[in-house]
Amino acid sequence: MITLLNAAPDTGNQGVSALCLSALSGLAARAMGPLAVADHGQGVRTSDFGFAQVRRFGLTNHRRYWRGDNLRTVRRLAMVGGWPSASARTILASRAVLDVSGGDSFTDLYGPRRFRAMVETKRLALDNGLPLILLPQTLGPFRDPANLAEATKILRAAQTVWVRDAASFDFLREVLGTAFDPARHVLGLDMAVALPWRKPESLSPKMAVWLSQARGFPVAGMNVSGLLAQEADQARADFGLADRHDAQVYAAAEAILNSHPRMRLLLVPHVHRDPADRESDLGASLTLKTRLDAAFPDRVEVLTGNLGAMELKWVLSRLTWFAGARMHATIGAFSSGTPTLAFGYSNKAAGVFHRCGLGDHVADLRRLDAQALAQAVAVSLSARDAIRADLARRLPALRAEAEAQMDAIAAQIGC
């Protein structure tokens, strides 16, 4: 059994799902298995992922300590053989544990509860003598020295640590000191660069036309992050944005629609939550569409249907141009050849884009107010043909590197 942690496919966040599917599909393509992934369900189940049958088991950081899928309970039971927890027994049956930390959660920035969950899951492997491979991810920062010390112990003990940006690699070298080993501590790529795409089984008649290669008009896409837009004043304070994000995306949308009289705008949610949820991209997208409809009737649509990460990547591949704040939405776009502008609200997107040679295609929401972002959008959109040509030159090498990275991870797991 090869077990994947902190990449649950049932969070609604299609960025996390993209990492899950990229890892599992890459391993399946190399005949590695059987495969298992922790999610937020109960018990052990088997799901058909299309490319492989994957065992799913519950592992959740909740307070129902009597349940066999509780993270702390699983950790304690694993130390005495696992019974009666099916989740603990699944982990103990693993020949390797892979952990991607949701891409960016091995840090204490998101509070003590999430940090403890990141530590406990990694300790599940290490404390039971299982090889731990940290898949390409962002590391840190760690503001509390005690948290830094605990994270450093895990990094030292892991069989292999992959990171996806230069800042994380520099951090890894610094904290490991003489324990740093280039064979075990590696600067890689975000795995979603290699995510396969799949055409959705059903699209509305209007979407079928908008996404057709013979449509006869340009269609730009934009992701509106519910995290930043639903409670815009709070998000501005939390992330140090230069403006309210709802104002930023409205100005960006106006710039897109004013760029060409036939331009259409497709709003692409990448985190599927109830529209009232403060992190719902769908809720934020519907709000923006309502504001735009009076001035741009019949030119703005919201992609609905809760499409999965691979289906969303197919949609992104059909667009004229794309922008957004959800990083894996922008990775899905540029890695499918679509000219892309990332809206960065932390250093994460800049690091990943720079690693892929696309550092100039990030607009920093912490520096650009609404009108400055609109100008950046207009500049990027006007250069879309040149950006598409540049991507066509870059992508073969990036895809080859992503494939070589998965070959190396498979070799580290062993037969």
C-alpha positions as CSV (number, residue, x, y, z in Angstrom):
1,M,0.0,0.0,0.0
2,I,1.2,3.5,-0.9
3,T,-0.7,6.0,1.2
4,L,-1.3,9.7,0.5
5,L,-2.0,12.1,3.4
6,N,-3.1,15.7,3.5
7,A,-4.5,15.7,0.0
8,A,-8.1,14.7,0.6
9,P,-10.2,14.6,-2.5
10,D,-13.4,15.6,-0.7
11,T,-12.6,19.1,0.7
12,G,-14.3,21.0,-2.2
13,N,-11.0,22.8,-2.8
14,Q,-10.0,21.8,-6.3
15,G,-6.4,22.9,-5.6
16,V,-6.1,20.2,-3.0
17,S,-7.9,17.8,-5.3
18,A,-5.5,18.7,-8.1
19,L,-2.5,17.7,-5.9
20,C,-4.3,14.5,-4.9
21,L,-5.1,13.5,-8.5
22,S,-1.7,14.5,-9.8
23,A,0.0,12.3,-7.3
24,L,-2.3,9.3,-7.6
25,S,-2.5,9.4,-11.4
26,G,1.3,9.7,-11.7
27,L,1.8,6.7,-9.5
28,A,-0.8,4.7,-11.3
29,A,0.8,5.5,-14.6
30,R,4.0,3.9,-13.3
31,A,2.1,0.8,-12.1
32,M,2.7,1.7,-8.5
33,G,0.2,0.5,-6.0
34,P,-2.1,-0.4,-4.4
35,L,-3.0,3.2,-3.6
36,A,-4.8,4.8,-0.6
37,V,-5.7,8.3,0.3
38,A,-7.0,9.8,3.5
39,D,-10.3,11.8,3.3
40,H,-13.0,13.1,5.6
41,G,-15.3,10.1,5.3
42,Q,-15.8,7.2,7.7
43,G,-14.4,3.7,7.4
44,V,-12.6,2.2,4.4
45,R,-14.1,2.4,1.0
46,T,-12.9,1.9,-2.6
47,S,-13.4,4.5,-5.3
48,D,-12.8,4.3,-9.1
49,F,-10.7,7.4,-9.9
50,G,-10.7,6.5,-13.6
51,F,-7.0,5.7,-13.8
52,A,-7.0,3.4,-10.7
53,Q,-9.1,1.9,-8.0
54,V,-8.1,3.8,-4.8
55,R,-8.7,2.9,-1.2
56,R,-10.2,5.8,0.8
57,F,-10.1,6.0,4.5
58,G,-11.2,8.6,7.1
59,L,-8.7,10.7,8.9
60,T,-10.0,13.9,10.3
61,N,-8.8,16.3,13.0
62,H,-12.1,16.5,14.8
63,R,-13.0,16.1,18.5
64,R,-14.9,12.8,18.2
65,Y,-12.2,10.9,19.9
66,W,-14.2,7.7,20.1
67,R,-14.3,7.3,16.3
68,G,-11.7,5.3,14.5
69,D,-11.1,8.1,11.9
70,N,-10.1,10.7,14.6
71,L,-6.5,11.8,13.9
72,R,-5.3,11.6,17.5
73,T,-7.1,8.3,18.1
74,V,-5.6,6.8,15.0
75,R,-2.1,7.9,16.0
76,R,-2.4,6.3,19.4
77,L,-4.0,3.1,18.1
78,A,-1.3,2.8,15.4
79,M,1.3,2.5,18.1
80,V,-0.3,-0.6,19.5
81,G,-1.2,-2.4,16.2
82,G,-4.1,-0.3,15.0
83,W,-7.1,-2.3,16.1
84,P,-10.0,-1.5,16.1
85,S,-9.4,1.5,13.7
86,A,-9.5,0.6,10.0
87,S,-7.7,3.9,9.3
88,A,-4.8,3.0,11.6
89,R,-4.5,-0.4,10.1
90,T,-4.4,1.0,6.6
91,I,-1.5,3.3,7.5
92,L,0.4,0.5,9.2
93,A,0.0,-1.6,6.1
94,S,1.7,1.1,4.0
95,R,5.2,0.6,2.5
96,A,5.5,4.4,2.1
97,V,3.5,7.4,3.3
98,L,3.4,10.4,1.0
99,D,2.3,13.8,2.5
100,V,1.7,17.0,0.5
101,S,0.4,19.1,3.4
102,G,-2.4,20.5,1.2
103,G,0.3,22.3,-0.8
104,D,1.0,25.1,1.7
105,S,-0.1,24.0,5.2
106,F,3.2,22.9,6.8
107,T,3.4,26.2,8.6
108,D,2.0,27.8,11.7
109,L,0.4,30.8,9.8
110,Y,-3.0,29.1,9.8
111,G,-3.2,28.6,13.6
112,P,-2.2,26.0,16.1
113,R,-5.0,23.5,15.2
114,R,-3.9,23.1,11.6
115,F,-0.2,23.0,12.5
116,R,-0.9,20.2,15.0
117,A,-2.8,18.3,12.3
118,M,0.2,18.6,9.9
119,V,2.6,17.4,12.7
120,E,0.3,14.5,13.8
121,T,-0.1,13.1,10.3
122,K,3.6,13.1,9.6
123,R,4.3,11.6,13.0
124,L,1.9,8.8,12.1
125,A,4.5,7.6,9.6
126,L,7.7,8.4,11.5
127,D,6.6,7.0,14.8
128,N,5.7,3.7,13.2
129,G,8.9,3.3,11.2
130,L,7.3,4.0,7.8
131,P,9.1,5.9,5.1
132,L,7.8,9.5,4.9
133,I,8.1,11.3,1.6
134,L,7.0,14.9,1.6
135,L,5.8,15.7,-1.9
136,P,6.5,19.0,-3.5
137,Q,5.0,21.8,-1.3
138,T,5.7,25.1,0.3
139,L,7.4,25.1,3.6
140,G,6.9,27.6,6.4
141,P,7.0,30.2,7.6
142,F,7.1,29.1,11.3
143,R,6.7,32.1,13.6
144,D,6.9,30.2,16.9
145,P,10.5,28.9,17.6
146,A,9.0,25.8,19.2
147,N,7.0,25.1,16.1
148,L,10.1,25.6,14.0
149,A,12.0,23.2,16.1
150,E,9.3,20.6,15.8
151,A,9.0,21.0,12.1
152,T,12.8,20.8,11.7
153,K,12.8,17.4,13.5
154,I,10.2,16.1,11.0
155,L,12.2,17.5,8.0
156,R,15.3,15.8,9.3
157,A,13.6,12.4,9.8
158,A,11.7,12.3,6.5
159,Q,13.1,10.0,3.9
160,T,12.8,12.6,1.2
161,V,11.6,16.2,1.2
162,W,10.4,17.9,-2.1
163,V,9.6,21.6,-2.3
164,R,8.1,23.6,-5.1
165,D,9.7,27.0,-4.8
166,A,13.2,28.5,-4.3
167,A,12.3,30.2,-0.9
168,S,11.2,26.8,0.6
169,F,14.4,25.3,-0.8
170,D,16.5,28.0,0.9
171,F,14.6,27.5,4.1
172,L,15.2,23.7,4.0
173,R,18.9,24.2,3.5
174,E,19.1,26.7,6.3
175,V,17.2,24.7,9.0
176,L,18.8,21.3,8.1
177,G,22.4,22.7,8.1
178,T,24.9,19.8,7.8
179,A,22.0,17.3,7.5
180,F,21.0,18.8,4.2
181,D,21.4,16.1,1.5
182,P,20.9,17.0,-2.2
183,A,19.7,13.4,-2.9
184,R,17.0,13.7,-0.3
185,H,16.1,17.4,-0.2
186,V,15.0,18.4,-3.7
187,L,13.6,21.5,-5.4
188,G,10.8,20.3,-7.7
189,L,7.7,21.5,-9.4
190,D,4.1,21.8,-8.2
191,M,2.7,18.4,-9.2
192,A,-0.4,20.0,-10.8
193,V,1.7,21.0,-13.8
194,A,1.3,17.3,-14.8
195,L,-2.4,17.0,-13.9
196,P,-4.2,15.3,-16.8
197,W,-7.5,16.9,-18.0
198,R,-10.8,15.3,-18.9
199,K,-13.7,16.8,-20.8
200,P,-16.8,17.1,-18.6
201,E,-19.5,14.6,-19.3
202,S,-22.2,17.3,-19.7
203,L,-22.1,21.0,-20.4
204,S,-25.0,23.4,-20.8
205,P,-25.7,24.3,-24.4
206,K,-24.3,27.8,-23.8
207,M,-21.1,26.5,-22.2
208,A,-20.7,24.0,-25.1
209,V,-20.7,26.9,-27.5
210,W,-18.5,29.2,-25.3
211,L,-15.9,26.4,-24.9
212,S,-16.0,25.3,-28.5
213,Q,-12.8,25.9,-30.6
214,A,-15.1,27.1,-33.4
215,R,-17.0,29.7,-31.3
216,G,-15.9,32.8,-33.2
217,F,-15.4,35.1,-30.2
218,P,-12.9,35.4,-27.4
219,V,-13.7,34.0,-24.0
220,A,-11.5,35.1,-21.0
221,G,-11.8,33.3,-17.7
222,M,-11.4,34.6,-14.2
223,N,-11.5,32.9,-10.8
224,V,-13.0,35.0,-8.0
225,S,-11.8,33.7,-4.6
226,G,-14.5,33.6,-2.0
227,L,-11.7,33.6,0.6
228,L,-10.8,37.1,-0.5
229,A,-14.1,38.5,-1.8
230,Q,-16.9,37.2,0.4
231,E,-15.9,39.2,3.5
232,A,-13.7,41.7,1.7
233,D,-12.9,44.1,4.5
234,Q,-11.7,41.2,6.8
235,A,-9.7,39.6,4.0
236,R,-8.1,42.9,3.2
237,A,-6.9,43.2,6.8
238,D,-5.9,39.5,7.1
239,F,-3.8,39.4,3.9
240,G,-2.7,43.0,3.6
241,L,-4.4,43.6,0.3
242,A,-4.1,47.0,-1.3
243,D,-7.9,47.2,-1.9
244,R,-11.0,45.3,-1.2
245,H,-10.9,42.2,-3.4
246,D,-14.5,42.6,-4.7
247,A,-13.4,46.0,-6.0
248,Q,-10.2,44.5,-7.5
249,V,-12.1,41.7,-9.4
250,Y,-14.8,44.1,-10.6
251,A,-12.2,46.4,-12.0
252,A,-10.4,43.4,-13.6
253,A,-13.6,42.2,-15.1
254,E,-14.4,45.6,-16.6
255,A,-10.9,45.7,-18.1
256,I,-11.5,42.3,-19.7
257,L,-14.9,43.0,-21.1
258,N,-13.8,46.4,-22.4
259,S,-10.9,44.9,-24.2
260,H,-13.0,43.7,-27.2
261,P,-16.7,44.3,-28.0
262,R,-17.3,40.5,-28.4
263,M,-15.3,39.4,-25.4
264,R,-17.1,37.1,-23.0
265,L,-16.1,36.4,-19.4
266,L,-16.5,33.0,-17.8
267,L,-16.2,33.1,-14.0
268,V,-14.6,29.8,-12.8
269,P,-15.1,28.7,-9.2
270,H,-12.3,26.5,-7.9
271,V,-13.5,26.0,-4.3
272,H,-16.9,24.4,-4.2
273,R,-18.8,25.4,-1.1
274,D,-22.4,26.6,-0.4
275,P,-22.7,30.1,-1.9
276,A,-23.2,31.6,1.6
277,D,-20.0,30.1,2.9
278,R,-17.3,32.8,3.4
279,E,-14.8,30.8,1.2
280,S,-17.3,29.9,-1.6
281,D,-16.0,30.9,-5.0
282,L,-19.4,30.3,-6.4
283,G,-21.0,32.8,-4.1
284,A,-18.4,35.4,-5.0
285,S,-18.8,34.7,-8.7
286,L,-22.5,35.0,-8.6
287,T,-22.3,38.3,-6.8
288,L,-19.8,39.7,-9.4
289,K,-22.0,38.5,-12.3
290,T,-25.0,40.3,-10.8
291,R,-22.9,43.6,-10.6
292,L,-21.7,43.2,-14.2
293,D,-24.9,42.1,-16.0
294,A,-26.5,45.6,-16.3
295,A,-23.4,47.0,-18.2
296,F,-22.5,43.8,-20.0
297,P,-25.7,41.8,-20.7
298,D,-25.3,38.3,-21.9
299,R,-21.5,38.5,-21.8
300,V,-20.8,37.1,-18.3
301,E,-21.4,33.5,-17.2
302,V,-20.6,31.5,-14.1
303,L,-19.3,27.9,-14.6
304,T,-21.6,25.7,-12.5
305,G,-21.8,22.0,-11.8
306,N,-19.0,21.5,-9.3
307,L,-16.6,20.2,-11.8
308,G,-13.6,18.2,-10.6
309,A,-10.0,19.4,-10.9
310,M,-9.3,17.4,-14.2
311,E,-12.6,18.7,-15.7
312,L,-11.8,22.2,-14.7
313,K,-8.4,21.9,-16.3
314,W,-10.1,21.0,-19.6
315,V,-12.3,24.1,-19.3
316,L,-9.2,26.3,-18.6
317,S,-7.5,24.8,-21.7
318,R,-10.3,26.2,-23.9
319,L,-10.0,29.8,-22.8
320,T,-8.5,32.7,-24.6
321,W,-6.9,34.0,-21.4
322,F,-7.3,33.4,-17.6
323,A,-6.6,35.1,-14.3
324,G,-7.4,34.5,-10.7
325,A,-6.3,34.2,-7.1
326,R,-6.8,30.5,-6.5
327,M,-3.2,29.3,-7.4
328,H,-4.1,25.9,-8.7
329,A,-6.7,27.4,-11.0
330,T,-3.9,29.5,-12.6
331,I,-1.6,26.4,-12.6
332,G,-4.3,24.5,-14.4
333,A,-4.6,27.3,-17.0
334,F,-0.9,27.9,-17.8
335,S,0.0,24.2,-17.8
336,S,-2.7,23.6,-20.4
337,G,-1.2,26.4,-22.6
338,T,-3.6,29.2,-21.8
339,P,-2.1,32.7,-21.2
340,T,-2.5,33.3,-17.5
341,L,-2.1,36.1,-14.9
342,A,-2.0,35.0,-11.3
343,F,-3.5,37.3,-8.6
344,G,-1.1,36.8,-5.8
345,Y,-2.1,37.5,-2.2
346,S,0.9,35.8,-0.5
347,N,4.4,34.8,-1.7
348,K,3.1,31.4,-2.6
349,A,2.0,32.0,-6.2
350,A,5.0,34.1,-7.0
351,G,7.3,31.4,-5.9
352,V,5.6,28.6,-7.9
353,F,5.3,30.8,-11.0
354,H,8.9,31.9,-10.8
355,R,10.0,28.3,-10.5
356,C,8.2,27.6,-13.8
357,G,9.9,30.7,-15.4
358,L,6.6,32.7,-15.3
359,G,7.5,35.1,-12.5
360,D,6.4,38.1,-14.6
361,H,2.9,36.8,-14.8
362,V,1.9,37.5,-11.2
363,A,-0.1,40.6,-10.1
364,D,0.5,41.2,-6.4
365,L,-2.9,42.1,-4.8
366,R,-1.0,43.5,-1.8
367,R,0.5,46.2,-4.0
368,L,-2.1,46.9,-6.7
369,D,-5.4,48.6,-5.9
370,A,-8.4,48.1,-8.1
371,Q,-7.4,50.4,-10.9
372,A,-3.7,49.3,-10.9
373,L,-4.9,45.6,-11.1
374,A,-7.2,46.5,-14.0
375,Q,-4.2,48.0,-15.8
376,A,-2.1,44.9,-15.2
377,V,-5.0,42.8,-16.6
378,A,-5.2,44.9,-19.7
379,V,-1.5,44.7,-20.3
380,S,-1.5,40.9,-19.9
381,L,-4.6,40.4,-22.0
382,S,-3.2,42.5,-24.8
383,A,0.0,40.3,-24.8
384,R,-1.9,37.0,-24.8
385,D,-0.7,35.8,-28.2
386,A,2.9,36.3,-27.2
387,I,2.3,34.7,-23.8
388,R,0.7,31.7,-25.5
389,A,3.6,31.3,-27.8
390,D,6.0,31.5,-24.9
391,L,4.1,28.9,-23.0
392,A,4.2,26.6,-26.1
393,R,8.0,26.9,-25.9
394,R,8.2,26.3,-22.2
395,L,5.7,23.6,-21.5
396,P,7.4,20.6,-23.1
397,A,10.4,21.1,-20.8
398,L,8.2,21.7,-17.8
399,R,6.1,18.6,-18.5
400,A,9.2,16.5,-19.0
401,E,10.6,17.8,-15.7
402,A,7.3,17.0,-13.9
403,E,7.4,13.4,-15.4
404,A,11.0,13.0,-14.3
405,Q,10.0,14.2,-10.8
406,M,7.3,11.5,-10.6
407,D,9.8,8.9,-11.8
408,A,12.1,9.9,-9.0
409,I,9.3,9.8,-6.4
410,A,8.3,6.3,-7.6
411,A,12.0,5.2,-7.4
412,Q,12.2,6.6,-3.8
413,I,9.1,4.5,-2.9
414,G,10.7,1.4,-4.4
415,C,9.1,-1.8,-5.6
